[in-house]
Amino acid sequence: MPKIPAYQRIKSTILTKIHTGQWAVGSAIPTEMALSREFDVARMTVNRALKELTDEQVLERRQGSGTFVAQQRFNQTFITVRNIAHDIQNTGKRYHAKVISQLALPKSDLPPSARAVFDDTQRLYQVEIVHFGDGKPVQFERRFVDLTIIPAFEYQDFNTVNTSDYLISQVPLVRGCYFIEAMPCPSDVANFLECQEDSPALCLSRYTYSGDKVVTFVQMWHDGATFRFDGTIG
């Protein structure tokens, strides 16, 4: 097995301490000198690790103050990582959520779209939630999370805790990709959205990284007859 470069070991250690909560968002990390002593490497090696994590927006380096754990804020022209509860409440409707299922899954049981973004070292957990406005289903959420990064995820009550808000509070989300598709609504999703099977549906799929690992993959389904995506530019 090839030897792992020292700067990669430093990056891995820093990410582990962030993921396990030892270093919270906004907290200062040790100086380059302290890390070079801890890992018995040159400061140049430490500098490379910190620079890469800064470029990945895991860390934030402040001139004259030090290096801190950063929180990436997603802000894209078309769509942002949003709290569905707030969106529903902002329309004046009463919000509530209902957890349909929570369970650990082997990678082989994931749908192909989710299976493609996780690797075999990750311990995966699925949660399915219906989000309601004034008692009517607005969104069906099917989410997969890597428990090796966020082990406490499986113990949360997502009837009252928003999944996106919880993930953002726990780990630095470095980057993500999303796509939106119009497709016939599958029978199981149609049942939860209370619409007809094969009727038009909008599905937003998104996977999000922490470090170099996908921490979560989510599919958010909506009845195409009653829902639309919109926003502002500029």
Residue frames as qw, qx, qy, qz and C-alpha x, y, z in Angstrom:
[[0.000, 0.888, 0.460, 0.000, 0.00, 0.00, 0.00],
 [0.404, 0.540, -0.049, 0.737, 1.47, 3.41, -0.96],
 [0.355, -0.338, -0.478, 0.729, 2.42, 5.69, 1.91],
 [0.026, 0.890, 0.443, 0.103, 0.00, 8.55, 2.56],
 [0.370, 0.502, -0.119, 0.773, 1.74, 11.94, 2.11],
 [0.294, -0.241, -0.570, 0.728, 2.23, 13.89, 5.34],
 [0.188, 0.018, 0.001, -0.982, 0.10, 16.84, 4.23],
 [0.566, -0.220, -0.590, -0.532, -2.79, 14.46, 3.48],
 [0.521, -0.295, -0.735, 0.318, -2.50, 12.96, 6.97],
 [0.096, -0.162, -0.336, 0.923, -2.66, 16.45, 8.43],
 [0.391, -0.086, -0.308, -0.863, -5.74, 17.29, 6.35],
 [0.599, -0.256, -0.728, -0.212, -7.41, 14.04, 7.42],
 [0.390, -0.261, -0.654, 0.594, -6.70, 14.70, 11.10],
 [0.093, 0.085, 0.123, -0.984, -8.10, 18.23, 10.88],
 [0.512, -0.142, -0.478, -0.700, -11.26, 17.03, 9.13],
 [0.558, -0.268, -0.780, 0.091, -11.74, 14.27, 11.72],
 [0.228, -0.237, -0.523, 0.787, -11.51, 16.78, 14.57],
 [0.293, 0.031, -0.100, -0.950, -14.07, 19.00, 12.86],
 [0.574, -0.152, -0.646, -0.480, -16.44, 16.13, 12.07],
 [0.551, -0.295, -0.741, 0.244, -16.29, 14.77, 15.63],
 [0.301, -0.878, -0.281, -0.244, -16.95, 18.19, 17.14],
 [0.684, -0.368, -0.156, 0.610, -13.55, 18.70, 18.75],
 [0.190, -0.192, 0.143, 0.952, -13.14, 21.83, 16.63],
 [0.277, 0.696, 0.618, -0.239, -16.41, 23.71, 16.18],
 [0.372, 0.694, 0.329, 0.521, -17.28, 26.20, 13.47],
 [0.074, -0.936, 0.010, -0.344, -15.52, 29.48, 14.25],
 [0.732, -0.638, 0.167, 0.173, -12.92, 27.99, 16.58],
 [0.191, 0.826, -0.523, -0.089, -9.20, 28.62, 16.06],
 [0.985, 0.043, -0.121, 0.118, -6.97, 25.69, 15.17],
 [0.681, -0.543, 0.163, 0.464, -3.31, 25.30, 16.32],
 [0.143, 0.857, -0.313, -0.384, -0.63, 27.39, 14.65],
 [0.786, 0.515, -0.341, -0.018, 1.54, 26.08, 11.84],
 [0.127, 0.587, -0.718, 0.351, 4.43, 25.83, 14.30],
 [0.589, -0.229, 0.616, -0.470, 2.36, 23.76, 16.74],
 [0.912, 0.282, 0.117, -0.273, 1.11, 21.45, 13.98],
 [0.589, 0.616, -0.516, 0.085, 4.61, 20.99, 12.56],
 [0.130, -0.461, 0.783, -0.397, 5.77, 19.85, 16.02],
 [0.756, -0.018, 0.452, -0.474, 2.74, 17.59, 16.47],
 [0.911, 0.383, 0.080, -0.131, 3.25, 15.83, 13.14],
 [0.610, -0.477, 0.453, 0.442, 7.05, 16.15, 13.14],
 [0.603, 0.523, 0.425, 0.426, 7.07, 17.75, 9.68],
 [0.299, 0.004, 0.085, 0.950, 8.32, 20.99, 8.16],
 [0.209, 0.524, 0.360, -0.743, 6.10, 24.07, 8.37],
 [0.258, 0.299, -0.529, -0.751, 5.95, 24.05, 4.57],
 [0.192, -0.162, -0.951, -0.180, 4.12, 20.70, 4.74],
 [0.001, 0.522, 0.685, -0.508, 1.62, 22.08, 7.28],
 [0.160, 0.468, -0.067, -0.867, 1.18, 25.19, 5.17],
 [0.228, 0.065, -0.761, -0.604, 0.21, 23.08, 2.15],
 [0.151, -0.379, -0.910, 0.078, -2.42, 21.19, 4.15],
 [0.010, 0.590, 0.455, -0.667, -3.91, 24.39, 5.56],
 [0.148, 0.359, -0.338, -0.858, -3.83, 26.13, 2.18],
 [0.207, -0.113, -0.862, -0.448, -5.71, 23.27, 0.51],
 [0.141, -0.521, -0.803, 0.254, -8.34, 23.19, 3.28],
 [0.038, 0.548, 0.160, -0.820, -8.67, 26.96, 2.97],
 [0.180, 0.188, -0.592, -0.763, -9.11, 26.67, -0.80],
 [0.264, -0.284, -0.897, -0.213, -11.79, 24.03, -0.12],
 [0.337, -0.509, -0.035, -0.791, -13.44, 26.52, 2.29],
 [0.735, -0.381, -0.549, 0.114, -13.12, 24.17, 5.26],
 [0.528, -0.462, -0.248, 0.668, -10.79, 26.65, 7.00],
 [0.171, 0.935, 0.159, 0.269, -10.57, 30.43, 7.01],
 [0.655, -0.109, -0.162, 0.730, -7.22, 32.18, 7.45],
 [0.071, -0.967, -0.226, -0.089, -7.45, 35.66, 8.98],
 [0.504, 0.548, -0.249, 0.620, -4.49, 37.98, 8.63],
 [0.014, 0.498, -0.460, 0.735, -2.91, 38.58, 12.04],
 [0.675, -0.327, 0.255, -0.610, -5.45, 36.40, 13.87],
 [0.386, -0.234, 0.891, -0.056, -4.83, 32.79, 12.82],
 [0.332, 0.016, -0.791, -0.513, -6.73, 29.97, 11.13],
 [0.482, 0.029, 0.526, -0.700, -10.33, 29.13, 11.99],
 [0.262, 0.273, 0.918, 0.122, -12.92, 26.48, 11.14],
 [0.235, 0.136, -0.224, -0.936, -15.12, 28.04, 8.46],
 [0.476, 0.400, 0.737, -0.262, -18.73, 27.42, 7.55],
 [0.113, 0.051, 0.624, 0.772, -19.41, 27.43, 3.85],
 [0.397, 0.488, 0.413, -0.659, -22.54, 29.34, 2.94],
 [0.377, 0.290, 0.754, 0.453, -24.22, 28.11, -0.22],
 [0.237, 0.704, 0.193, -0.641, -25.44, 30.97, -2.35],
 [0.377, 0.091, 0.724, 0.571, -26.13, 30.06, -5.95],
 [0.186, 0.067, -0.254, -0.947, -27.89, 32.13, -8.58],
 [0.516, -0.181, -0.606, -0.578, -30.70, 29.66, -9.09],
 [0.784, -0.453, -0.363, -0.221, -31.11, 27.77, -5.86],
 [0.041, -0.598, 0.615, -0.512, -29.84, 27.78, -2.29],
 [0.395, -0.147, -0.880, 0.221, -29.81, 25.23, 0.51],
 [0.361, -0.405, -0.020, -0.840, -33.11, 26.20, 2.12],
 [0.142, 0.074, 0.851, -0.500, -35.18, 25.25, 5.12],
 [0.193, -0.350, -0.750, -0.526, -38.50, 23.94, 3.76],
 [0.263, -0.612, -0.665, 0.338, -40.18, 24.74, 7.09],
 [0.116, -0.498, -0.070, 0.856, -39.29, 28.43, 6.73],
 [0.056, 0.001, -0.594, -0.802, -40.38, 28.49, 3.08],
 [0.241, -0.492, -0.805, -0.229, -43.80, 27.05, 3.94],
 [0.271, -0.645, -0.496, 0.515, -44.25, 29.32, 6.96],
 [0.137, -0.311, 0.153, 0.928, -43.29, 32.35, 4.86],
 [0.166, -0.255, -0.659, -0.688, -46.34, 31.69, 2.68],
 [0.460, -0.261, 0.203, -0.824, -48.52, 31.99, 5.80],
 [0.830, -0.106, -0.458, -0.300, -49.20, 28.27, 6.05],
 [0.680, -0.563, 0.407, -0.232, -48.89, 26.07, 9.11],
 [0.509, 0.507, -0.695, -0.032, -45.88, 23.72, 8.80],
 [0.728, -0.427, 0.505, -0.182, -45.30, 20.26, 10.16],
 [0.376, 0.483, -0.767, -0.194, -43.15, 17.28, 9.19],
 [0.912, -0.165, 0.242, -0.288, -43.75, 13.55, 9.40],
 [0.064, -0.524, 0.835, 0.158, -40.90, 11.04, 9.37],
 [0.873, 0.166, -0.223, -0.401, -41.84, 8.04, 7.24],
 [0.975, -0.070, -0.116, 0.179, -38.73, 5.94, 7.85],
 [0.044, -0.849, 0.519, -0.091, -35.22, 6.06, 9.29],
 [0.967, -0.133, 0.215, 0.040, -32.83, 3.16, 8.77],
 [0.260, -0.615, 0.635, 0.389, -29.26, 2.15, 8.02],
 [0.842, 0.491, 0.080, -0.207, -28.74, 0.83, 4.49],
 [0.675, -0.203, 0.493, 0.510, -26.00, -1.12, 2.74],
 [0.060, 0.496, -0.356, -0.790, -24.74, 0.67, -0.34],
 [0.049, 0.069, 0.898, 0.433, -26.20, -2.07, -2.54],
 [0.060, 0.614, 0.775, -0.141, -29.74, -1.08, -1.42],
 [0.015, 0.586, 0.050, -0.809, -29.38, 2.54, -2.49],
 [0.635, 0.716, 0.264, -0.121, -30.99, 3.79, -5.70],
 [0.775, 0.280, 0.158, 0.544, -28.45, 4.03, -8.55],
 [0.167, 0.851, 0.012, 0.498, -28.31, 7.83, -8.39],
 [0.503, -0.805, 0.249, -0.191, -27.24, 7.70, -4.72],
 [0.937, -0.171, 0.203, 0.227, -25.03, 4.63, -5.08],
 [0.680, 0.565, 0.037, 0.466, -22.88, 6.46, -7.61],
 [0.056, 0.849, -0.182, 0.494, -21.80, 9.24, -5.24],
 [0.637, -0.654, 0.359, -0.196, -20.81, 7.23, -2.14],
 [0.435, 0.481, -0.761, 0.021, -17.86, 4.87, -1.74],
 [0.780, -0.179, -0.596, -0.069, -17.63, 1.51, 0.02],
 [0.397, 0.044, -0.605, 0.689, -16.02, 2.94, 3.19],
 [0.254, -0.240, 0.128, -0.928, -19.06, 5.06, 4.06],
 [0.026, -0.298, -0.911, 0.285, -21.76, 3.95, 6.53],
 [0.160, -0.217, -0.377, -0.886, -25.04, 5.11, 5.07],
 [0.085, 0.396, 0.748, -0.526, -28.32, 6.08, 6.70],
 [0.053, -0.364, -0.580, -0.727, -31.62, 6.92, 5.04],
 [0.122, 0.409, 0.587, -0.688, -34.41, 9.16, 6.26],
 [0.002, 0.421, 0.653, 0.630, -37.71, 9.78, 4.46],
 [0.017, -0.420, -0.473, 0.774, -39.82, 12.77, 5.48],
 [0.114, 0.661, 0.582, 0.459, -43.01, 14.42, 4.22],
 [0.145, -0.182, -0.227, 0.946, -43.22, 18.20, 4.72],
 [0.027, 0.663, 0.737, 0.131, -46.74, 19.68, 5.03],
 [0.003, -0.045, 0.054, -0.997, -48.29, 23.13, 4.66],
 [0.561, -0.017, 0.152, -0.814, -51.75, 23.51, 6.24],
 [0.734, -0.016, 0.615, -0.286, -52.01, 19.73, 6.35],
 [0.824, 0.552, 0.032, -0.121, -51.26, 19.22, 2.65],
 [0.795, -0.228, 0.305, 0.471, -48.02, 17.53, 1.52],
 [0.242, 0.924, -0.161, -0.249, -45.63, 19.96, -0.17],
 [0.340, 0.672, -0.658, -0.017, -42.39, 17.98, -0.38],
 [0.979, -0.202, 0.032, -0.002, -41.26, 14.37, -0.01],
 [0.051, 0.819, -0.567, 0.068, -37.62, 14.20, 1.10],
 [0.991, -0.070, -0.025, 0.108, -35.47, 11.08, 0.73],
 [0.052, 0.886, -0.435, 0.155, -32.01, 11.69, 2.17],
 [0.941, -0.031, -0.219, 0.256, -28.88, 9.58, 2.59],
 [0.169, -0.908, 0.325, -0.206, -26.17, 10.57, 5.07],
 [0.683, 0.301, -0.588, 0.313, -22.70, 9.18, 5.83],
 [0.691, -0.704, -0.108, -0.123, -22.72, 8.23, 9.53],
 [0.794, -0.076, -0.134, 0.588, -18.93, 7.95, 9.60],
 [0.234, 0.390, -0.016, 0.890, -18.92, 11.75, 9.27],
 [0.380, -0.352, 0.162, -0.840, -22.04, 12.54, 11.34],
 [0.276, -0.069, -0.951, 0.117, -22.70, 9.57, 13.67],
 [0.133, 0.276, 0.628, -0.715, -25.33, 11.43, 15.71],
 [0.342, 0.061, -0.392, -0.852, -27.55, 11.97, 12.66],
 [0.440, -0.197, -0.836, -0.263, -29.47, 8.74, 13.24],
 [0.283, -0.376, -0.738, 0.484, -30.52, 9.83, 16.75],
 [0.095, 0.089, 0.049, -0.990, -32.22, 13.09, 15.76],
 [0.310, 0.546, 0.732, -0.265, -35.98, 13.59, 15.77],
 [0.139, -0.006, 0.457, 0.878, -36.60, 14.90, 12.27],
 [0.067, -0.721, -0.677, -0.133, -40.26, 15.46, 13.04],
 [0.234, -0.933, -0.188, 0.200, -39.00, 18.62, 14.76],
 [0.394, -0.611, 0.382, 0.571, -35.40, 19.07, 13.47],
 [0.635, 0.730, -0.073, -0.241, -34.79, 20.21, 9.88],
 [0.928, -0.001, 0.191, 0.319, -32.27, 17.93, 8.16],
 [0.541, 0.644, -0.002, 0.541, -30.48, 20.62, 6.15],
 [0.223, -0.865, 0.198, -0.403, -30.16, 22.94, 9.14],
 [0.841, -0.488, 0.234, 0.018, -28.82, 20.09, 11.27],
 [0.871, 0.212, 0.127, 0.426, -26.20, 19.09, 8.70],
 [0.307, 0.777, -0.069, 0.545, -25.02, 22.67, 8.22],
 [0.453, -0.809, 0.215, -0.306, -24.65, 23.04, 12.00],
 [0.904, -0.345, 0.245, 0.065, -22.53, 19.89, 12.30],
 [0.747, -0.060, 0.392, 0.533, -19.99, 19.88, 9.48],
 [0.048, 0.619, -0.260, -0.739, -18.33, 22.31, 7.07],
 [0.716, 0.489, 0.498, 0.011, -20.14, 21.74, 3.79],
 [0.394, -0.389, 0.394, 0.733, -17.46, 22.48, 1.22],
 [0.253, 0.269, -0.473, -0.800, -19.29, 22.27, -2.09],
 [0.548, 0.259, 0.747, -0.273, -22.20, 20.59, -3.76],
 [0.101, 0.050, -0.668, -0.736, -23.95, 19.81, -7.02],
 [0.464, 0.347, 0.622, -0.527, -27.65, 19.74, -7.82],
 [0.099, -0.025, -0.688, -0.719, -29.96, 18.99, -10.71],
 [0.496, 0.269, 0.443, -0.697, -33.70, 19.36, -11.22],
 [0.026, -0.018, -0.882, -0.470, -35.72, 16.94, -13.33],
 [0.649, 0.105, 0.116, -0.745, -39.33, 16.81, -14.46],
 [0.205, 0.142, -0.955, -0.162, -40.48, 13.21, -14.49],
 [0.663, -0.359, -0.480, -0.448, -43.49, 10.96, -13.91],
 [0.404, -0.556, 0.495, -0.532, -44.12, 10.60, -10.19],
 [0.335, 0.111, -0.934, 0.051, -43.24, 7.09, -8.88],
 [0.576, -0.485, -0.570, -0.331, -46.04, 5.28, -7.08],
 [0.588, -0.405, -0.517, 0.473, -44.45, 5.41, -3.61],
 [0.198, -0.080, -0.094, 0.972, -43.73, 9.14, -3.88],
 [0.296, -0.341, -0.442, -0.775, -47.20, 9.82, -5.32],
 [0.566, -0.505, -0.652, 0.020, -48.71, 8.13, -2.28],
 [0.451, -0.408, -0.362, 0.707, -46.90, 10.52, 0.07],
 [0.055, -0.088, 0.136, 0.985, -47.59, 13.61, -2.06],
 [0.379, 0.493, 0.658, -0.424, -51.24, 12.58, -2.48],
 [0.398, 0.564, -0.294, -0.661, -51.09, 12.92, -6.26],
 [0.928, 0.287, 0.075, -0.224, -51.60, 10.51, -9.12],
 [0.704, -0.266, 0.533, 0.387, -48.94, 7.98, -10.04],
 [0.541, 0.249, 0.507, 0.622, -47.08, 9.07, -13.22],
 [0.094, 0.958, 0.268, 0.032, -48.43, 12.62, -12.92],
 [0.472, 0.668, -0.209, 0.537, -45.82, 15.37, -13.55],
 [0.674, -0.693, -0.109, 0.231, -43.39, 15.78, -10.66],
 [0.286, 0.837, -0.345, 0.314, -40.36, 17.96, -10.00],
 [0.892, -0.371, -0.096, 0.240, -37.39, 16.31, -8.30],
 [0.112, 0.887, -0.392, 0.215, -34.43, 18.30, -6.99],
 [0.943, -0.157, -0.143, 0.256, -31.42, 16.06, -6.32],
 [0.063, 0.896, -0.341, 0.276, -28.37, 17.40, -4.49],
 [0.886, -0.219, -0.240, 0.331, -25.16, 15.95, -3.12],
 [0.123, -0.942, 0.190, -0.249, -22.92, 17.88, -0.78],
 [0.762, 0.224, -0.443, 0.415, -19.29, 17.39, 0.20],
 [0.471, -0.859, 0.194, -0.040, -17.45, 17.82, 3.47],
 [0.423, -0.531, 0.656, 0.329, -13.74, 17.63, 2.66],
 [0.224, 0.325, -0.741, -0.543, -13.37, 15.12, -0.16],
 [0.048, 0.207, 0.975, -0.062, -16.34, 12.95, 0.89],
 [0.378, -0.395, -0.426, -0.721, -20.00, 13.20, 0.01],
 [0.090, -0.047, 0.730, -0.675, -21.70, 13.70, 3.36],
 [0.456, 0.392, 0.627, -0.494, -25.28, 13.70, 2.08],
 [0.058, -0.077, -0.698, -0.710, -27.32, 12.97, -1.02],
 [0.304, 0.387, 0.614, -0.617, -30.97, 14.07, -1.07],
 [0.012, -0.307, -0.696, -0.649, -33.91, 13.87, -3.44],
 [0.183, 0.349, 0.467, -0.792, -36.76, 16.33, -2.83],
 [0.082, 0.340, 0.818, 0.457, -39.95, 15.53, -4.72],
 [0.227, 0.339, 0.275, -0.871, -42.82, 17.94, -5.44],
 [0.470, 0.565, 0.678, -0.033, -46.17, 17.68, -7.20],
 [0.317, 0.051, 0.394, 0.861, -45.61, 19.44, -10.53],
 [0.064, -0.666, -0.593, -0.447, -49.21, 20.69, -10.59],
 [0.397, -0.874, -0.276, -0.048, -48.87, 22.68, -7.37],
 [0.596, -0.648, 0.146, 0.451, -45.17, 23.52, -7.01],
 [0.608, 0.732, -0.031, 0.307, -42.59, 25.59, -8.85],
 [0.653, -0.322, -0.053, 0.684, -39.00, 26.76, -8.29],
 [0.254, 0.886, 0.153, 0.358, -38.36, 30.48, -8.47],
 [0.612, -0.467, -0.091, 0.632, -35.89, 33.09, -7.31],
 [0.177, 0.971, -0.003, -0.163, -34.20, 36.34, -8.20],
 [0.793, 0.249, 0.054, 0.554, -31.06, 37.09, -10.19],
 [0.254, 0.635, -0.101, 0.723, -28.61, 39.72, -9.12]]
